[in-house]
Every structure is written in structure tokens, then in C-alpha cells.
Amino acid sequence: MSWTDERVELLKKMWAEGQSASQIAKELGGVTRNAVIGKVHRLGLSNRTTGTAPAKAETKEKPIEAPKPEVAAKPKPEPRPEPAPRAPVETKPAVEQRPTPPARKQIIPAGQPLPPQPSANEVSPEALAKVNEVEKKSKKLTLMELTERTCKWPVGDPATPDFWFCGLPTQAGKPYCEAHVGVAFQPMSARRDRRR
């Protein structure tokens, strides 16, 4: 659809009559309300009073208004003097503030990846006996209770509720207690000899 001179003149006439953009679009056909609004703005016709009908001509006679009664002017209130500045009052907090706890030390890994657990035939009988004794004294911690200083040796099946970690103090630089280090870190030659 193109804006021909006839269509533009009809748009101007209808707009001046106070017709809405929807009514003009319907009359012109083939244009949308938004297209009419856009054209009105481009033509500079958008400055009209809102309303759908043109304003009625005013009659020459004006109604007579009753005189307004005079109201005595109220005296202005006197300005209030500004209050004297107050001394700052120290307020105590309702709840005593606790001292800020020291920042947690960053957990530094022991430096060695956790080795796979050896099977029973790869572990010396002495080490197994020691592990059995230690597991009787272990703290039986959950994963969330482990720290950098607790033995992380897992005991049991992780899929069952009776799974736990040893929790005894670790050996320096190792993730396990002394007994579990004896099982986890064995020389390769000793392990090969026991398999045969």
C-alpha cells in the first residue's frame, strides 16, 4: 500500500475531524492503525486534543457565577526557633557482637593421590591385623566430618548406611592414619612376592 495524495488528504481530513487511528485505517483500507499513527506523526498532525468528536462551539452567553465570599487571610505562623544541637549519645548494641572467627586455613592436599585399595592377598598379615585393631578404635566419621587431620580410609560399601571413614589422626603428609598407611603404601617388590 502506498500513500497517494488522495489517501493522505483523506487521512488529514479525518484526523482533523477527530476520528481515531483505527477508524481512519478502516476507512482507508489496506493499512493498520499503527501505519496511520506513523503517517500522522510524519506529517506533523499529531498535535490535536484527545477525543473522538470535534469540540462544540462555545455559546456567547456565559453563565453568571455567584460572587465568592471573601475569606479572611490567616496570619502566617511565626518561625520556630531551631533546637540546640544535642550531644551525641553512645548507644550500645542490643546484642553483644561476637569477635570475628579467624579465617579458615586453606586445605592443602597431602601431595599424593589416593592409591587404590589393595586386595587382601596383597597386604601382609601383620598390616591386616594392625588395621583390624585400629578399626575397632576408629571414630567412624561421615564424609562431612572429615578434616585435613583425620584419616580418610573408607570402610564398608558406600551404597549402604553403615559406610564410614576411619577418622583417627593422620600420619604427617599422608591422608591416612599409621595403620592404613601401612596397608596403602607398600613397596612394589613386597606386593609382588605375596601374590606368588
MDTraj code that builds the backbone (N, CA, C; nanometers):
import mdtraj as md
import numpy as np

residues = "MET SER TRP THR ASP GLU ARG VAL GLU LEU LEU LYS LYS MET TRP ALA GLU GLY GLN SER ALA SER GLN ILE ALA LYS GLU LEU GLY GLY VAL THR ARG ASN ALA VAL ILE GLY LYS VAL HIS ARG LEU GLY LEU SER ASN ARG THR THR GLY THR ALA PRO ALA LYS ALA GLU THR LYS GLU LYS PRO ILE GLU ALA PRO LYS PRO GLU VAL ALA ALA LYS PRO LYS PRO GLU PRO ARG PRO GLU PRO ALA PRO ARG ALA PRO VAL GLU THR LYS PRO ALA VAL GLU GLN ARG PRO THR PRO PRO ALA ARG LYS GLN ILE ILE PRO ALA GLY GLN PRO LEU PRO PRO GLN PRO SER ALA ASN GLU VAL SER PRO GLU ALA LEU ALA LYS VAL ASN GLU VAL GLU LYS LYS SER LYS LYS LEU THR LEU MET GLU LEU THR GLU ARG THR CYS LYS TRP PRO VAL GLY ASP PRO ALA THR PRO ASP PHE TRP PHE CYS GLY LEU PRO THR GLN ALA GLY LYS PRO TYR CYS GLU ALA HIS VAL GLY VAL ALA PHE GLN PRO MET SER ALA ARG ARG ASP ARG ARG ARG".split()
xyz = np.array([
    [0.0851, -0.1171, 0.0000],
    [0.0000, 0.0000, 0.0000],
    [0.0892, 0.1227, 0.0000],
    [0.0589, 0.2166, -0.0868],
    [0.1361, 0.3411, -0.0892],
    [0.0457, 0.4555, -0.0485],
    [0.1066, 0.5584, 0.0065],
    [0.0322, 0.6769, 0.0482],
    [0.0187, 0.7715, -0.0717],
    [-0.0930, 0.7608, -0.1416],
    [-0.1183, 0.8515, -0.2548],
    [-0.1648, 0.9856, -0.1994],
    [-0.1648, 1.0859, -0.2853],
    [-0.2076, 1.2200, -0.2426],
    [-0.3525, 1.2192, -0.1931],
    [-0.4392, 1.1429, -0.2617],
    [-0.5801, 1.1365, -0.2210],
    [-0.5935, 1.0745, -0.0818],
    [-0.5172, 0.9651, -0.0580],
    [-0.5242, 0.8957, 0.0719],
    [-0.4708, 0.9852, 0.1831],
    [-0.3635, 1.0598, 0.1548],
    [-0.3073, 1.1493, 0.2552],
    [-0.4071, 1.2591, 0.2886],
    [-0.4762, 1.3151, 0.1863],
    [-0.5753, 1.4193, 0.2095],
    [-0.6912, 1.3664, 0.2929],
    [-0.7357, 1.2434, 0.2620],
    [-0.8444, 1.1827, 0.3398],
    [-0.8000, 1.1616, 0.4848],
    [-0.6771, 1.1182, 0.5032],
    [-0.6216, 1.0987, 0.6374],
    [-0.6223, 1.2311, 0.7138],
    [-0.5743, 1.3401, 0.6493],
    [-0.5694, 1.4716, 0.7144],
    [-0.7099, 1.5178, 0.7529],
    [-0.8057, 1.5009, 0.6603],
    [-0.9439, 1.5444, 0.6842],
    [-1.0041, 1.4690, 0.8020],
    [-0.9909, 1.3358, 0.8011],
    [-1.0490, 1.2542, 0.9078],
    [-0.9808, 1.2822, 1.0421],
    [-0.8509, 1.3056, 1.0374],
    [-0.7759, 1.3350, 1.1612],
    [-0.8232, 1.4687, 1.2196],
    [-0.8427, 1.5667, 1.1329],
    [-0.8901, 1.6980, 1.1773],
    [-1.0310, 1.6881, 1.2337],
    [-1.1122, 1.5963, 1.1836],
    [-1.2485, 1.5757, 1.2343],
    [-1.2484, 1.5053, 1.3690],
    [-1.1323, 1.4546, 1.4101],
    [-1.1232, 1.3882, 1.5404],
    [-1.1444, 1.2387, 1.5355],
    [-1.1366, 1.1794, 1.4164],
    [-1.1541, 1.0349, 1.4033],
    [-1.0316, 0.9644, 1.4639],
    [-1.0522, 0.8441, 1.5159],
    [-0.9415, 0.7682, 1.5740],
    [-0.8585, 0.7029, 1.4635],
    [-0.7374, 0.6639, 1.4995],
    [-0.6491, 0.5993, 1.4020],
    [-0.7108, 0.4692, 1.3528],
    [-0.7814, 0.3987, 1.4374],
    [-0.8470, 0.2731, 1.3962],
    [-0.9570, 0.3006, 1.2942],
    [-1.0353, 0.4057, 1.3190],
    [-1.1428, 0.4394, 1.2261],
    [-1.0860, 0.4807, 1.0905],
    [-0.9779, 0.5597, 1.0938],
    [-0.9156, 0.6047, 0.9690],
    [-0.8604, 0.4855, 0.8915],
    [-0.7936, 0.3924, 0.9620],
    [-0.7370, 0.2738, 0.8968],
    [-0.8467, 0.1915, 0.8319],
    [-0.9601, 0.1804, 0.9020],
    [-1.0725, 0.1028, 0.8479],
    [-1.1283, 0.1698, 0.7216],
    [-1.1405, 0.3007, 0.7239],
    [-1.1935, 0.3757, 0.6099],
    [-1.0989, 0.3689, 0.4912],
    [-0.9678, 0.3837, 0.5163],
    [-0.8701, 0.3804, 0.4066],
    [-0.8553, 0.2411, 0.3490],
    [-0.8571, 0.1405, 0.4346],
    [-0.8411, 0.0026, 0.3900],
    [-0.6971, -0.0270, 0.3498],
    [-0.6489, -0.1422, 0.3849],
    [-0.5136, -0.1834, 0.3457],
    [-0.4038, -0.1250, 0.4335],
    [-0.4399, -0.0569, 0.5411],
    [-0.3403, -0.0051, 0.6346],
    [-0.3814, -0.0407, 0.7764],
    [-0.2830, -0.0424, 0.8634],
    [-0.3104, -0.0725, 1.0035],
    [-0.3224, 0.0567, 1.0822],
    [-0.3711, 0.0440, 1.2011],
    [-0.3821, 0.1576, 1.2921],
    [-0.2441, 0.2185, 1.3149],
    [-0.1427, 0.1326, 1.3347],
    [-0.0062, 0.1811, 1.3583],
    [0.0494, 0.2546, 1.2369],
    [0.0133, 0.2098, 1.1162],
    [0.0588, 0.2795, 0.9957],
    [-0.0014, 0.4192, 0.9891],
    [-0.1278, 0.4309, 1.0297],
    [-0.1944, 0.5623, 1.0315],
    [-0.1264, 0.6529, 1.1331],
    [-0.0992, 0.6016, 1.2522],
    [-0.0329, 0.6805, 1.3569],
    [0.1041, 0.7261, 1.3097],
    [0.1795, 0.6371, 1.2459],
    [0.3117, 0.6731, 1.1945],
    [0.3041, 0.7844, 1.0915],
    [0.2078, 0.7749, 0.9993],
    [0.1922, 0.8770, 0.8955],
    [0.1510, 1.0102, 0.9567],
    [0.0631, 1.0063, 1.0570],
    [0.0196, 1.1282, 1.1255],
    [0.1392, 1.1985, 1.1875],
    [0.2268, 1.1229, 1.2505],
    [0.3462, 1.1811, 1.3125],
    [0.4408, 1.2382, 1.2072],
    [0.4582, 1.1666, 1.0971],
    [0.5481, 1.2162, 0.9916],
    [0.4944, 1.3429, 0.9264],
    [0.3622, 1.3538, 0.9199],
    [0.3008, 1.4728, 0.8628],
    [0.2942, 1.5874, 0.9636],
    [0.3241, 1.5577, 1.0891],
    [0.3190, 1.6616, 1.1921],
    [0.1782, 1.6946, 1.2360],
    [0.0858, 1.6012, 1.2234],
    [-0.0540, 1.6255, 1.2588],
    [-0.0881, 1.5796, 1.4000],
    [0.0059, 1.5317, 1.4734],
    [-0.0264, 1.4654, 1.5995],
    [-0.0671, 1.5606, 1.7104],
    [-0.0579, 1.6929, 1.6905],
    [-0.0936, 1.7866, 1.7964],
    [-0.2410, 1.8218, 1.7912],
    [-0.3239, 1.7338, 1.8360],
    [-0.4663, 1.7625, 1.8448],
    [-0.5130, 1.7220, 1.9833],
    [-0.6226, 1.7745, 2.0253],
    [-0.6740, 1.7364, 2.1563],
    [-0.7309, 1.5966, 2.1455],
    [-0.7197, 1.5231, 2.2541],
    [-0.7705, 1.3856, 2.2515],
    [-0.9213, 1.3885, 2.2542],
    [-0.9809, 1.2921, 2.1992],
    [-1.1268, 1.2824, 2.1939],
    [-1.1675, 1.2381, 2.0554],
    [-1.2853, 1.1815, 2.0454],
    [-1.3271, 1.1285, 1.9162],
    [-1.4123, 1.2267, 1.8375],
    [-1.4690, 1.3263, 1.9048],
    [-1.5546, 1.4210, 1.8322],
    [-1.4937, 1.5599, 1.8405],
    [-1.5142, 1.6444, 1.7379],
    [-1.4611, 1.7802, 1.7446],
    [-1.5307, 1.8576, 1.8549],
    [-1.4590, 1.9550, 1.9088],
    [-1.5138, 2.0346, 2.0183],
    [-1.6293, 2.1191, 1.9674],
    [-1.7348, 2.1369, 2.0507],
    [-1.8505, 2.2161, 2.0129],
    [-1.8167, 2.3636, 2.0290],
    [-1.8744, 2.4434, 1.9432],
    [-1.8511, 2.5881, 1.9521],
    [-1.9165, 2.6409, 2.0781],
    [-1.8464, 2.7313, 2.1457],
    [-1.8988, 2.7855, 2.2704],
    [-2.0062, 2.8890, 2.2388],
    [-2.1061, 2.8949, 2.3237],
    [-2.2096, 2.9963, 2.3085],
    [-2.1570, 3.1274, 2.3616],
    [-2.2167, 3.2375, 2.3133],
    [-2.1696, 3.3690, 2.3545],
    [-2.2100, 3.4002, 2.4967],
    [-2.3198, 3.3412, 2.5421],
    [-2.3657, 3.3698, 2.6778],
    [-2.2899, 3.2818, 2.7757],
    [-2.2429, 3.3459, 2.8791],
    [-2.1740, 3.2723, 2.9841],
    [-2.2629, 3.2701, 3.1066],
    [-2.2642, 3.1607, 3.1790],
    [-2.3465, 3.1567, 3.2998],
    [-2.2918, 3.2549, 3.4026],
    [-2.3832, 3.3111, 3.4784],
    [-2.3428, 3.4072, 3.5815],
    [-2.3008, 3.3288, 3.7041],
    [-2.1842, 3.3638, 3.7527],
    [-2.1329, 3.2952, 3.8713],
    [-2.1647, 3.3784, 3.9930],
    [-2.1951, 3.3109, 4.1029],
    [-2.2212, 3.3793, 4.2289],
    [-2.0899, 3.4330, 4.2826],
    [-2.0932, 3.5510, 4.3428],
    [-1.9684, 3.6049, 4.3975],
    [-1.9165, 3.5160, 4.5101],
    [-1.7863, 3.5016, 4.5147],
    [-1.7250, 3.4175, 4.6169],
    [-1.7104, 3.4988, 4.7444],
    [-1.7443, 3.4365, 4.8568],
    [-1.7292, 3.5093, 4.9820],
    [-1.5805, 3.5290, 5.0112],
    [-1.5509, 3.6443, 5.0681],
    [-1.4114, 3.6726, 5.0998],
    [-1.3747, 3.5985, 5.2270],
    [-1.2606, 3.5403, 5.2239],
    [-1.2120, 3.4660, 5.3389],
    [-1.0988, 3.5480, 5.3991],
    [-1.1060, 3.5660, 5.5295],
    [-1.0000, 3.6429, 5.5954],
    [-0.8695, 3.5668, 5.5842],
    [-0.7672, 3.6410, 5.5521],
    [-0.6365, 3.5775, 5.5372],
    [-0.5853, 3.5340, 5.6734],
    [-0.5316, 3.4141, 5.6784],
    [-0.4772, 3.3628, 5.8042],
    [-0.3407, 3.4250, 5.8255],
    [-0.3134, 3.4624, 5.9491],
    [-0.1799, 3.5174, 5.9732],
    [-0.0753, 3.4073, 5.9590],
    [0.0411, 3.4457, 5.9095],
    [0.1482, 3.3469, 5.8929],
    [0.2012, 3.3084, 6.0301],
    [0.2243, 3.1794, 6.0507],
    [0.2793, 3.1393, 6.1805],
    [0.4236, 3.1879, 6.1930],
    [0.4576, 3.2200, 6.3145],
    [0.5943, 3.2660, 6.3381],
    [0.6893, 3.1479, 6.3233],
    [0.8071, 3.1733, 6.2687],
    [0.9013, 3.0620, 6.2532],
    [0.9475, 3.0111, 6.3893],
    [0.9584, 2.8835, 6.3987],
    [1.0035, 2.8203, 6.5229],
    [1.1545, 2.8330, 6.5348],
    [1.2003, 2.8554, 6.6563],
    [1.3465, 2.8595, 6.6726],
    [1.4027, 2.7180, 6.6560],
    [1.5197, 2.7106, 6.5956],
    [1.5807, 2.5785, 6.5760],
    [1.6302, 2.5245, 6.7088],
    [1.6120, 2.3947, 6.7339],
    [1.6566, 2.3378, 6.8609],
    [1.8090, 2.3378, 6.8680],
    [1.8562, 2.3468, 6.9913],
    [2.0014, 2.3452, 7.0126],
    [2.0550, 2.2079, 6.9754],
    [2.1753, 2.2028, 6.9185],
    [2.2299, 2.0710, 6.8819],
    [2.2518, 1.9854, 7.0051],
    [2.2196, 1.8584, 6.9908],
    [2.2344, 1.7641, 7.1020],
    [2.3726, 1.7018, 7.1000],
    [2.4151, 1.6656, 7.2174],
    [2.5431, 1.5945, 7.2274],
    [2.5205, 1.4526, 7.1787],
    [2.6181, 1.3954, 7.1052],
    [2.5981, 1.2582, 7.0569],
    [2.5841, 1.1608, 7.1727],
    [2.4873, 1.0734, 7.1608],
    [2.4610, 0.9739, 7.2638],
    [2.5180, 0.8413, 7.2167],
    [2.5954, 0.7794, 7.3033],
    [2.6525, 0.6493, 7.2678],
    [2.5462, 0.5431, 7.2896],
    [2.5269, 0.4640, 7.1886],
    [2.4295, 0.3559, 7.2006],
    [2.5033, 0.2236, 7.2027],
    [2.4560, 0.1379, 7.2895],
    [2.5157, 0.0048, 7.2974],
    [2.4310, -0.0896, 7.2145],
    [2.4940, -0.1790, 7.1413],
    [2.4136, -0.2735, 7.0629],
    [2.3304, -0.3614, 7.1554],
    [2.2114, -0.3952, 7.1078],
    [2.1217, -0.4787, 7.1876],
    [2.1835, -0.6159, 7.2130],
    [2.2577, -0.6662, 7.1190],
    [2.3216, -0.7962, 7.1320],
    [2.4715, -0.7738, 7.1223],
    [2.5432, -0.8326, 7.2137],
    [2.6884, -0.8172, 7.2076],
    [2.7415, -0.8828, 7.0820],
    [2.8295, -0.8108, 7.0164],
    [2.8860, -0.8655, 6.8933],
    [2.9976, -0.9622, 6.9280],
    [2.9912, -1.0762, 6.8663],
    [3.0952, -1.1770, 6.8884],
    [3.2165, -1.1422, 6.8049],
    [3.3326, -1.1757, 6.8545],
    [3.4514, -1.1486, 6.7722],
    [3.4467, -1.2328, 6.6456],
    [3.4988, -1.1778, 6.5400],
    [3.5006, -1.2468, 6.4122],
    [3.5937, -1.3674, 6.4227],
    [3.5442, -1.4860, 6.3860],
    [3.6315, -1.6028, 6.3939],
    [3.7454, -1.5891, 6.2931],
    [3.8591, -1.6463, 6.3240],
    [3.9712, -1.6375, 6.2295],
    [3.9365, -1.7100, 6.1000],
    [3.9923, -1.6617, 5.9929],
    [3.9661, -1.7229, 5.8621],
    [4.0175, -1.8658, 5.8612],
    [3.9391, -1.9551, 5.7991],
    [3.9807, -2.0958, 5.7914],
    [4.1026, -2.1092, 5.7030],
    [4.1907, -2.1933, 5.7468],
    [4.3087, -2.2201, 5.6649],
    [4.2659, -2.3000, 5.5435],
    [4.3315, -2.2714, 5.4355],
    [4.3003, -2.3451, 5.3139],
    [4.3483, -2.4891, 5.3302],
    [4.2641, -2.5819, 5.2892],
    [4.3007, -2.7228, 5.2985],
    [4.3991, -2.7532, 5.1869],
    [4.5156, -2.7955, 5.2276],
    [4.6204, -2.8262, 5.1304],
    [4.6267, -2.9777, 5.1151],
    [4.6145, -3.0269, 4.9951],
    [4.6203, -3.1719, 4.9770],
    [4.7566, -3.2266, 5.0187],
    [4.7570, -3.3526, 5.0568],
    [4.8795, -3.4144, 5.1056],
    [4.9859, -3.4253, 4.9977],
    [4.9508, -3.4052, 4.8753],
    [5.0506, -3.4062, 4.7693],
    [5.0555, -3.5360, 4.6915],
    [4.9848, -3.6362, 4.7399],
    [4.9866, -3.7638, 4.6693],
    [4.8428, -3.8073, 4.6438],
    [4.8160, -3.8590, 4.5254],
    [4.6806, -3.9078, 4.5014],
    [4.6541, -4.0313, 4.5864],
    [4.5277, -4.0513, 4.6187],
    [4.4929, -4.1677, 4.6987],
    [4.5099, -4.2934, 4.6129],
    [4.5880, -4.3900, 4.6611],
    [4.6096, -4.5119, 4.5829],
    [4.4884, -4.6032, 4.5911],
    [4.4745, -4.6915, 4.4937],
    [4.3647, -4.7888, 4.5024],
    [4.3900, -4.8821, 4.6197],
    [4.2836, -4.9268, 4.6837],
    [4.2998, -5.0161, 4.7982],
    [4.3480, -5.1531, 4.7501],
    [4.4498, -5.2044, 4.8133],
    [4.4998, -5.3361, 4.7730],
    [4.4046, -5.4461, 4.8185],
    [4.4070, -5.5570, 4.7463],
    [4.3242, -5.6712, 4.7861],
    [4.3913, -5.7412, 4.9036],
    [4.3167, -5.8270, 4.9702],
    [4.3660, -5.8923, 5.0925],
    [4.4919, -5.9743, 5.0687],
    [4.5077, -6.0351, 4.9475],
    [4.6265, -6.1167, 4.9236],
    [4.7511, -6.0316, 4.8954],
    [4.7354, -5.9015, 4.8754],
    [4.8496, -5.8128, 4.8521],
    [4.8996, -5.7484, 4.9807],
    [4.8277, -5.7634, 5.0915],
    [4.8634, -5.6987, 5.2182],
    [4.9239, -5.8024, 5.3119],
    [5.0281, -5.7588, 5.3839],
    [5.0932, -5.8512, 5.4783],
    [4.9975, -5.8821, 5.5930],
    [5.0058, -6.0031, 5.6491],
    [4.9172, -6.0411, 5.7601],
    [4.9342, -5.9493, 5.8812],
    [5.0580, -5.9013, 5.9032],
    [5.0814, -5.8115, 6.0175],
    [5.0043, -5.6808, 5.9986],
    [5.0073, -5.6253, 5.8752],
    [4.9386, -5.4994, 5.8460],
    [4.7870, -5.5186, 5.8578],
    [4.7353, -5.6341, 5.8118],
    [4.5926, -5.6605, 5.8232],
    [4.5494, -5.6690, 5.9692],
    [4.6303, -5.7338, 6.0520],
    [4.5974, -5.7452, 6.1941],
    [4.5954, -5.6063, 6.2587],
    [4.6925, -5.5240, 6.2207],
    [4.7007, -5.3892, 6.2749],
    [4.5780, -5.3071, 6.2325],
    [4.5355, -5.3217, 6.1062],
    [4.4177, -5.2495, 6.0559],
    [4.2934, -5.2934, 6.1310],
    [4.2774, -5.4238, 6.1546],
    [4.1604, -5.4739, 6.2268],
    [4.1534, -5.4155, 6.3679],
    [4.2679, -5.4031, 6.4350],
    [4.2724, -5.3450, 6.5692],
    [4.2383, -5.1959, 6.5648],
    [4.2931, -5.1272, 6.4653],
    [4.2698, -4.9826, 6.4533],
    [4.1232, -4.9549, 6.4227],
    [4.0612, -5.0354, 6.3381],
    [3.9227, -5.0126, 6.3012],
    [3.8278, -5.0310, 6.4198],
    [3.8684, -5.1041, 6.5193],
    [3.7878, -5.1173, 6.6409],
    [3.7914, -4.9865, 6.7205],
    [3.9034, -4.9103, 6.7093],
    [3.9190, -4.7842, 6.7832],
    [3.8833, -4.6615, 6.6979],
    [3.8522, -4.6818, 6.5709],
    [3.8309, -4.5678, 6.4814],
    [3.7085, -4.4858, 6.5226],
    [3.7038, -4.3628, 6.4724],
    [3.5967, -4.2693, 6.5106],
    [3.4710, -4.2845, 6.4255],
    [3.4779, -4.3561, 6.3179],
    [3.3639, -4.3816, 6.2280],
    [3.2962, -4.2495, 6.1859],
    [3.3702, -4.1684, 6.1105],
    [3.3228, -4.0379, 6.0656],
    [3.2490, -4.0470, 5.9318],
    [3.1620, -3.9505, 5.9101],
    [3.0968, -3.9389, 5.7791],
    [3.1850, -3.8501, 5.6909],
    [3.1526, -3.8429, 5.5638],
    [3.2296, -3.7611, 5.4697],
    [3.2341, -3.6151, 5.5141],
    [3.1235, -3.5626, 5.5648],
    [3.1165, -3.4224, 5.6056],
    [3.1959, -3.3938, 5.7324],
    [3.2311, -3.4946, 5.8097],
    [3.3061, -3.4745, 5.9337],
    [3.4570, -3.4821, 5.9128],
    [3.5026, -3.5230, 5.7942],
    [3.6459, -3.5363, 5.7687],
    [3.7132, -3.3996, 5.7650],
    [3.8379, -3.3956, 5.8146],
    [3.9195, -3.2743, 5.8065],
    [4.0544, -3.3141, 5.7488],
    [4.1446, -3.2162, 5.7369],
    [4.2772, -3.2477, 5.6832],
    [4.3595, -3.3305, 5.7813],
    [4.3149, -3.3375, 5.9061],
    [4.3910, -3.4121, 6.0074],
    [4.3272, -3.5464, 6.0450],
    [4.2236, -3.5878, 5.9728],
    [4.1588, -3.7158, 6.0045],
    [4.1838, -3.8163, 5.8927],
    [4.1954, -3.9408, 5.9323],
    [4.2210, -4.0497, 5.8370],
    [4.1000, -4.0670, 5.7460],
    [4.1262, -4.0719, 5.6174],
    [4.0194, -4.0797, 5.5175],
    [4.0012, -4.2205, 5.4620],
    [4.0468, -4.3191, 5.5330],
    [4.0346, -4.4575, 5.4885],
    [3.8878, -4.4986, 5.4927],
    [3.8300, -4.5365, 5.3771],
    [3.6890, -4.5763, 5.3749],
    [3.6712, -4.7198, 5.4219],
    [3.5617, -4.7429, 5.4931],
    [3.5320, -4.8773, 5.5428],
    [3.3877, -4.9094, 5.5070],
    [3.3693, -5.0212, 5.4385],
    [3.2349, -5.0658, 5.4029],
    [3.1977, -5.0251, 5.2616],
    [3.0710, -5.0514, 5.2285],
    [3.0175, -5.0224, 5.0963],
    [2.9534, -4.8832, 5.0976],
    [2.9982, -4.7916, 5.0111],
    [2.9415, -4.6564, 5.0118],
    [2.7912, -4.6520, 4.9841],
    [2.7354, -4.7556, 4.9267],
    [2.5924, -4.7573, 4.8959],
    [2.5073, -4.7971, 5.0162],
    [2.5689, -4.8339, 5.1275],
    [2.4934, -4.8768, 5.2454],
    [2.5053, -4.7727, 5.3569],
    [2.4112, -4.7716, 5.4508],
    [2.4149, -4.6731, 5.5595],
    [2.5288, -4.6962, 5.6594],
    [2.5864, -4.8163, 5.6634],
    [2.6936, -4.8420, 5.7604],
    [2.8329, -4.8139, 5.7032],
    [2.8414, -4.7306, 5.6009],
    [2.9695, -4.6878, 5.5428],
    [3.0255, -4.5740, 5.6273],
    [3.1576, -4.5753, 5.6521],
    [3.2212, -4.4713, 5.7324],
    [3.3688, -4.4589, 5.6978],
    [3.4332, -4.3563, 5.7558],
    [3.5761, -4.3334, 5.7384],
    [3.6428, -4.3487, 5.8745],
    [3.7687, -4.3910, 5.8742],
    [3.8426, -4.4195, 5.9968],
    [3.8399, -4.3001, 6.0934],
    [3.8915, -4.1849, 6.0554],
    [3.8838, -4.0660, 6.1395],
    [3.9919, -4.0488, 6.2430],
    [4.0830, -4.1445, 6.2571],
    [4.1939, -4.1290, 6.3522],
    [4.2919, -4.0241, 6.2991],
    [4.3823, -3.9728, 6.3831],
    [4.4787, -3.8720, 6.3361],
    [4.5669, -3.9272, 6.2236],
    [4.5927, -3.8423, 6.1237],
    [4.6717, -3.8855, 6.0079],
    [4.8205, -3.8813, 6.0367],
    [4.8917, -3.9574, 5.9583],
    [5.0373, -3.9547, 5.9635],
    [5.0817, -3.8306, 5.8843],
    [5.1898, -3.7668, 5.9241],
    [5.2347, -3.6421, 5.8623],
    [5.2510, -3.6588, 5.7108],
    [5.1851, -3.5726, 5.6342],
    [5.1963, -3.5734, 5.4887],
    [5.1180, -3.6830, 5.4191],
    [5.0399, -3.7585, 5.4925],
    [4.9619, -3.8694, 5.4341],
    [4.8132, -3.8477, 5.4632],
    [4.7262, -3.9074, 5.3827],
    [4.5831, -3.8914, 5.4071],
    [4.5262, -3.9922, 5.5074],
    [4.6110, -4.0861, 5.5554],
    [4.5647, -4.1938, 5.6416],
    [4.6398, -4.1959, 5.7745],
    [4.5830, -4.2719, 5.8693],
    [4.6499, -4.2953, 5.9966],
    [4.7653, -4.3944, 5.9735],
    [4.8429, -4.4189, 6.0768],
    [4.9624, -4.5047, 6.0629],
    [4.9273, -4.6455, 6.0136],
    [4.8220, -4.7028, 6.0662],
    [4.7847, -4.8397, 6.0276],
    [4.7405, -4.8454, 5.8812],
    [4.6622, -4.7494, 5.8369],
    [4.6133, -4.7525, 5.6998],
    [4.7232, -4.7125, 5.6004],
    [4.8205, -4.6312, 5.6442],
    [4.9356, -4.6011, 5.5585],
    [5.0132, -4.7294, 5.5335],
    [5.0239, -4.8146, 5.6366],
    [5.0947, -4.9416, 5.6220],
    [5.0300, -5.0318, 5.5186],
    [4.8995, -5.0203, 5.4994],
    [4.8284, -5.1013, 5.4007],
    [4.8359, -5.0356, 5.2627],
    [4.8175, -4.9040, 5.2593],
    [4.8057, -4.8341, 5.1315],
    [4.9385, -4.8152, 5.0607],
    [5.0448, -4.7879, 5.1347],
    [5.1741, -4.7565, 5.0732],
    [5.2741, -4.8676, 5.1034],
    [5.2760, -4.9663, 5.0180],
    [5.3703, -5.0776, 5.0345],
    [5.4648, -5.0798, 4.9150],
    [5.5879, -5.1187, 4.9376],
    [5.6802, -5.1296, 4.8240],
    [5.6296, -5.2321, 4.7238],
    [5.6527, -5.2068, 4.5953],
    [5.6049, -5.2961, 4.4891],
    [5.6643, -5.4367, 4.5014],
    [5.7891, -5.4463, 4.5411],
    [5.8528, -5.5789, 4.5493],
    [5.7845, -5.6652, 4.6535],
    [5.7467, -5.6098, 4.7660],
    [5.6794, -5.6867, 4.8714],
    [5.5414, -5.7308, 4.8239],
    [5.4771, -5.6489, 4.7493],
    [5.3437, -5.6835, 4.6995],
    [5.3533, -5.7965, 4.5972],
    [5.4556, -5.7899, 4.5108],
    [5.4726, -5.8958, 4.4099],
    [5.5041, -6.0302, 4.4753],
    [5.5859, -6.0258, 4.5805],
    [5.6249, -6.1507, 4.6480],
    [5.5038, -6.2181, 4.7120],
    [5.4137, -6.1411, 4.7693],
    [5.2992, -6.2011, 4.8381],
    [5.1984, -6.2604, 4.7398],
    [5.1935, -6.2079, 4.6159],
    [5.0993, -6.2613, 4.5176],
    [5.1403, -6.4019, 4.4718],
    [5.2669, -6.4311, 4.4761],
    [5.3148, -6.5606, 4.4239],
    [5.2919, -6.6704, 4.5157],
])
top = md.Topology()
chain = top.add_chain()
for i, resn in enumerate(residues, 1):
    res = top.add_residue(resn, chain, resSeq=i)
    for name in ("N", "CA", "C"):
        top.add_atom(name, md.element.get_by_symbol(name[0]), res)
traj = md.Trajectory(xyz[None], top)
